[in-house]
Amino acid sequence: MRKTWMVLVFGLALSLALVVNAQAATKLYFSYVDFLADFLGLLILVGIVLALYRRYFLKESHLESDAEDVSILWILLAIVGTGFFLEACRLAVVPLTPRVYASFAGACGAEALRSWGTGWTGVRFYVWLVHAILVCVLFAYLPFSKLFHVITCPASILATASEAAYRQQQ
């Protein structure tokens, strides 16, 4: 617990120091954010692909797979896929600078898109609409799926823990 707070405080202090240091810090900060977004997006993508592989190919006997379990995985896969495609479309039309390569997955996609020679700005708008609709579908479906436990369980634990601490003080 103590280490978590130390990491959070250090991260906040580092972020504030970067933001305060004007233009150079802004470039460094957004490069850090671009890298982190791509890295975490790839981790989510790997997790979704592994979960789909486990459900469709391994078909373990103890793993019950309902339609709602698989549908949330496909929605998440579509959101992550369109997100990476959007980033690639954005980077395909901007000039190549070192900051572009901080978004390493988007930069790889942008290199592939540049070779096609299409105007990706117009395509990007429609892909963004699909991406936004998918995110809205996820938010609308979340309260009715098993994934809602990701939100409710920590909230329940927090409420129970604080109630017990309150009773001990009295």
Secondary structure, DSSP 8 states (H G I E B T S, - for coil): -HHHHHHHHHHHHHHHHHHHTHHHHHHHHHHHHHHHHHHHHHHHHHHHHHHHHIIIII--TT----HHHHHHHHHHHHHHHHHHHHHHHHHHSS---GGGGGSHHHHHHHHHHHTTT--HHHHHHHHHHHHHHHHHHHHHHGGGSGGGHHHHHHHHHHHHHHHHHHHHH-
